[in-house]
Amino acid sequence: MRVIVTGGAGFIGSALVRHLVLEQRYDVLNVDALTYAGYLPSLRDVEGKANYRFLHADICDRAAMTSAIAEFAPDRIMHLAAESHVDRSITGAADFVQTNVIGTFTLLEAAREYWSGLDEKTKQALRFLHVSTDEVYGSLGDKGLFTEDTPYDPSSPYSASKASSDHLAKAWQRTYGLPVVVSNCSNNYGPYHFPEKLIPLTILNALAGERLPVYGKGENVRDWLYVEDHARALDLIAERGRPGETYNVGGRNERQNIDVVRRICQTLDRLVPGNRPREELIEFVTDRPGHDARYAIDATKLETELGWRARENFESGIEKTVQWYLDNEWWWRPLRDRYSGERLGLLKTAKG
């Protein structure tokens, strides 16, 4: 099996690459532009493996994508390359539109050119997996779950750009027959997570004795998915998912943000006792604009049709995650030194 993974130096992408290279033994070409969240140390475990290679390239570069696909001749293209941080999208939307919309269009066209030249049997076997987010669905009330039929209602520049790319992917399947499958996942967490996101930010700030900023009152609810469970789901969807279909991937682990932060504090207090409870470091800050109240995924289709199950619940996953950060300062320290640990995306009030 020959697989191209775009964005394989990112958080979810690197977990997928490690899974495909080390566990599945597939031949993998990782294509990544190495923007701020692309971090090659996340791939230390696969460096030098005979079935892994890396290409430093931008998915917006049509010539590079056409050449890479033609030369590698993949059985699958698993597209994860994206700008993916809501906070950054609020103050820098242009990069999100460029990468997530124009980049996806460019990659779809390069894939279609390659696919069109294949014999019929190989055409039928190829899969293009477009990996997206539950944020395209907007915000839920207190009850209900996102399903594959939930109407799109994005709230942020990030989620709007991902919704646009989802529509492009589906359209290329319907119009041209390109065998595209789409996945939409809930919030991921786990090892190698860029330290500006809620869980790693909380872990590292708490370790350093620094304030733990929480938006609003911390009542926003997210469904948490351990990243290695997600990687297994993506592999399964690419293998067995039906072209034109969407598969939602969720961990069935709803938690309020404040409860996530408190659980991390309690875990650290137990593993690395300090002078005072780390919950005392929690500081509520001004909420970000367009902050969706609740996300929750119904993964029934994935579970029943393809047989996937999450192996980690939130308690086991957060324990593994905290322990990983305690054991792997070599990975996070250089990132921490270039990122001070503040929450991003708050719009500055105009004066005068």
WOPE-V777551 format. One record per residue. RES is the residue in one small letter. PHI is phi in degrees with one decimal (* if undefined). PSI is psi in whole degrees, -180 to 180 (none if undefined). D_CENTER is the distance of its C-alpha to the mean C-alpha in Angstrom with 2 decimals. Layout:
# WOPE-V777551
res={RES	RES}
phi={PHI	PHI}
psi={PSI	PSI}
d_center={D_CENTER	D_CENTER}
This chain:
# WOPE-V777551
res={m	r	v	i	v	t	g	g	a	g	f	i	g	s	a	l	v	r	h	l	v	l	e	q	r	y	d	v	l	n	v	d	a	l	t	y	a	g	y	l	p	s	l	r	d	v	e	g	k	a	n	y	r	f	l	h	a	d	i	c	d	r	a	a	m	t	s	a	i	a	e	f	a	p	d	r	i	m	h	l	a	a	e	s	h	v	d	r	s	i	t	g	a	a	d	f	v	q	t	n	v	i	g	t	f	t	l	l	e	a	a	r	e	y	w	s	g	l	d	e	k	t	k	q	a	l	r	f	l	h	v	s	t	d	e	v	y	g	s	l	g	d	k	g	l	f	t	e	d	t	p	y	d	p	s	s	p	y	s	a	s	k	a	s	s	d	h	l	a	k	a	w	q	r	t	y	g	l	p	v	v	v	s	n	c	s	n	n	y	g	p	y	h	f	p	e	k	l	i	p	l	t	i	l	n	a	l	a	g	e	r	l	p	v	y	g	k	g	e	n	v	r	d	w	l	y	v	e	d	h	a	r	a	l	d	l	i	a	e	r	g	r	p	g	e	t	y	n	v	g	g	r	n	e	r	q	n	i	d	v	v	r	r	i	c	q	t	l	d	r	l	v	p	g	n	r	p	r	e	e	l	i	e	f	v	t	d	r	p	g	h	d	a	r	y	a	i	d	a	t	k	l	e	t	e	l	g	w	r	a	r	e	n	f	e	s	g	i	e	k	t	v	q	w	y	l	d	n	e	w	w	w	r	p	l	r	d	r	y	s	g	e	r	l	g	l	l	k	t	a	k	g}
phi={*	-112.9	-129.0	-95.1	-114.3	-92.3	73.6	-76.4	-98.0	-84.5	-64.2	-70.2	-60.2	-69.2	-63.6	-65.7	-60.4	-60.0	-63.4	-68.7	-78.0	-87.0	-96.4	-88.9	63.0	-77.2	-82.0	-124.3	-109.6	-96.7	-109.3	-147.8	-84.3	55.9	-72.8	-55.5	-95.8	-82.6	-142.2	-61.3	-56.8	-65.6	-110.0	-56.2	-70.9	-108.5	-58.9	85.2	-70.9	-64.9	-99.6	-132.7	-142.8	-122.8	-123.9	-83.5	-156.3	-99.0	-65.9	-79.4	-89.1	-62.1	-62.1	-65.8	-69.5	-60.8	-65.3	-62.1	-68.1	-63.6	-75.6	-83.3	52.2	-76.4	-87.7	-139.0	-121.0	-113.8	-99.3	-115.2	-60.8	-168.2	-78.9	-133.4	-110.7	-56.2	-58.2	-65.8	-67.2	-67.7	-105.0	-150.5	-67.4	-58.7	-62.9	-71.1	-66.4	-63.5	-74.5	-76.2	-96.5	-66.1	-64.1	-65.8	-57.7	-61.5	-67.3	-59.8	-67.6	-64.8	-66.2	-65.5	-62.7	-64.9	-61.4	-63.7	-91.6	-86.2	-71.9	-62.0	-65.3	-69.0	-56.7	-66.1	-82.9	-63.7	-132.6	-115.4	-96.6	-100.0	-97.8	-131.7	-131.7	-72.7	-67.9	-64.5	-83.0	88.1	-116.0	-92.4	-79.1	-68.4	-123.8	92.6	-135.6	-72.4	-115.4	-65.0	-100.4	-64.5	-61.2	-74.3	-155.3	-66.8	-109.5	-113.4	-56.4	-61.3	-66.9	-65.8	-68.8	-70.7	-60.6	-60.6	-68.5	-60.8	-63.6	-61.9	-60.0	-64.8	-65.4	-67.7	-72.8	-72.6	-82.6	-105.1	85.4	-57.6	-75.2	-95.8	-123.8	-117.1	-123.3	-127.5	-114.7	-84.9	-62.5	-91.7	-152.0	141.0	-62.3	66.7	-89.2	-55.3	-77.1	-97.9	-78.6	-53.8	-68.6	-66.4	-60.8	-64.3	-58.5	-73.7	-63.5	-64.5	-60.9	-84.8	74.1	-97.0	-60.4	-113.5	-73.6	-125.9	-66.2	57.5	-103.0	76.4	-88.9	-63.1	-108.5	-129.5	-99.2	-96.3	-125.4	-67.4	-62.6	-72.4	-64.2	-64.7	-59.6	-63.7	-64.2	-63.3	-59.7	-67.8	-64.3	-65.9	-78.0	-121.5	-66.6	-88.2	-53.8	88.6	-96.7	-112.0	-127.7	-85.0	-120.3	-140.6	-93.4	55.1	-131.8	-74.2	-146.4	-69.6	-56.1	-64.9	-70.7	-63.0	-63.1	-64.3	-63.6	-63.1	-60.1	-63.7	-65.5	-66.1	-59.7	-77.6	-82.0	-134.9	-57.3	-114.1	-79.4	-152.4	-58.8	-70.9	-60.7	-67.6	-84.4	-64.7	-136.0	-80.1	-121.4	-53.5	-65.2	-81.1	-64.0	64.1	-78.8	-62.6	-72.9	-154.5	-121.7	-157.4	-99.7	-97.1	-96.1	-57.5	-60.9	-65.0	-70.4	-85.2	-78.5	-111.9	80.6	-80.2	-140.4	-69.3	-87.5	-107.1	-91.1	-65.3	-64.5	-70.1	-67.8	-71.6	-62.4	-63.7	-66.7	-60.0	-62.8	-62.7	-66.9	-64.5	-91.2	-132.7	-62.3	-54.0	-81.3	-89.1	-59.6	-61.7	-69.4	-63.2	-68.9	-102.9	-136.4	-79.5	101.3	-82.2	-77.3	-106.0	91.4	-83.0	-74.9	-76.3	-72.6	-67.6	-106.5	83.4}
psi={127	123	129	127	121	143	28	-2	1	-174	-62	-40	-42	-35	-41	-45	-45	-42	-47	-39	-48	-37	-44	-19	30	157	122	132	117	119	118	139	-9	51	-169	-33	-3	124	104	-30	-21	-15	18	-36	-18	-8	134	-6	141	-25	19	137	157	137	118	101	157	133	-14	-9	99	-43	-42	-40	-42	-45	-45	-44	-43	-41	-37	-27	66	155	-25	147	120	108	103	-9	123	151	130	15	115	-46	-45	-32	-25	-38	-1	60	-26	-42	-33	-41	-42	-52	-50	-34	-61	-39	-42	-43	-47	-44	-41	-42	-41	-40	-39	-38	-44	-48	-38	-25	3	159	165	-40	-43	-37	-46	-30	-26	145	139	107	119	116	124	-161	156	-11	-16	-22	-10	-144	137	156	-161	-24	167	166	153	130	175	-16	2	129	147	139	62	148	-29	163	-37	-54	-32	-39	-37	-38	-42	-44	-34	-45	-39	-47	-46	-39	-37	-29	-45	-38	-46	-14	4	128	78	137	142	139	145	123	160	-176	127	154	165	-166	152	28	127	133	17	-12	161	-53	-52	-34	-44	-44	-50	-38	-43	-40	-37	-4	22	164	152	92	130	128	141	-129	6	17	-8	137	134	152	115	134	122	133	-33	-30	-39	-42	-43	-38	-43	-41	-44	-42	-41	-32	-43	-7	148	131	139	-8	157	141	121	137	115	156	-4	43	71	133	143	148	-40	-34	-33	-47	-43	-39	-40	-44	-45	-40	-44	-39	-34	-42	-37	78	139	-167	-20	160	134	-16	-23	-14	-10	133	121	131	166	132	153	155	142	32	109	141	-42	137	140	129	137	107	21	-42	-46	-40	-42	-41	-39	-9	20	146	140	135	-27	136	178	-38	-46	-38	-40	-33	-46	-39	-49	-45	-37	-43	-34	-34	-9	52	-29	-34	-47	-22	-46	-35	-42	-35	-23	-2	120	-12	10	159	144	169	4	126	133	136	130	141	152	none}
d_center={23.08	21.81	18.14	16.60	12.93	11.89	9.62	10.49	11.26	7.92	6.42	4.72	7.26	9.97	9.83	10.28	12.95	14.69	14.92	16.31	18.62	19.92	20.03	20.42	22.30	21.07	21.79	18.60	18.44	15.48	15.55	14.10	15.80	15.08	14.63	14.41	11.03	11.92	13.99	16.18	17.39	14.21	15.85	19.30	19.72	19.62	21.59	24.94	24.20	26.20	23.47	20.91	21.15	19.29	19.84	19.37	19.15	17.72	16.64	19.05	21.86	23.41	25.93	23.52	21.29	24.48	25.93	22.97	22.69	26.49	27.04	24.43	25.24	22.11	22.23	18.57	16.18	12.50	10.87	7.35	9.05	8.49	9.49	7.01	9.40	11.79	14.58	14.78	14.86	17.91	19.98	18.71	17.82	19.34	16.66	14.11	16.74	17.62	14.41	12.66	16.06	18.50	16.27	15.27	18.98	20.11	18.10	19.31	22.81	22.79	21.66	24.33	26.95	26.33	26.19	29.38	31.32	30.66	33.23	32.78	31.78	29.03	27.85	27.55	25.58	22.88	19.45	16.89	13.57	11.60	8.00	7.58	7.43	10.46	11.32	13.20	15.71	16.81	18.37	20.10	23.46	24.52	24.61	22.95	19.60	17.38	18.49	17.96	21.00	20.03	20.90	18.43	19.14	16.58	17.65	16.01	16.01	12.21	12.27	15.45	14.15	11.42	14.33	16.50	14.46	14.39	18.13	18.74	17.23	19.34	22.29	22.33	22.61	25.34	27.25	27.17	26.36	23.40	21.87	18.47	16.35	13.50	10.93	9.61	7.77	8.68	7.60	6.39	8.97	11.10	12.56	11.65	9.60	10.70	13.76	13.63	11.28	13.56	13.79	14.21	16.23	18.40	18.98	20.06	22.06	23.76	24.66	26.17	28.02	26.47	25.87	22.87	22.08	21.03	20.85	23.81	25.11	21.85	22.32	19.02	17.56	14.04	13.37	11.74	10.19	10.80	8.26	11.28	12.15	9.00	9.92	13.38	12.64	11.18	14.29	16.47	15.40	16.03	19.27	20.69	19.02	21.56	21.32	20.97	19.36	16.22	14.83	13.13	11.31	12.17	13.67	16.78	16.61	17.39	18.30	19.57	18.05	21.49	21.68	18.47	20.06	23.37	22.18	20.78	24.13	26.11	24.39	25.02	28.54	29.23	27.83	28.93	31.63	32.34	35.30	34.00	31.34	28.04	27.65	30.34	27.88	25.91	26.53	25.69	24.94	25.16	22.46	20.21	21.23	19.89	18.19	17.55	19.53	17.75	14.91	15.64	14.78	17.64	16.54	20.20	20.00	17.60	19.74	23.07	22.69	20.72	21.53	18.18	18.31	16.15	18.07	17.14	18.15	17.19	20.34	19.95	16.29	17.02	20.15	18.47	15.93	18.85	20.99	18.59	18.63	22.37	22.81	20.76	21.99	22.37	18.63	18.02	21.47	21.28	18.16	19.94	23.01	21.52	19.70	22.09	19.97	20.71	18.60	17.93	18.44	21.85	24.22	27.49	30.53	32.94	36.36	39.80}
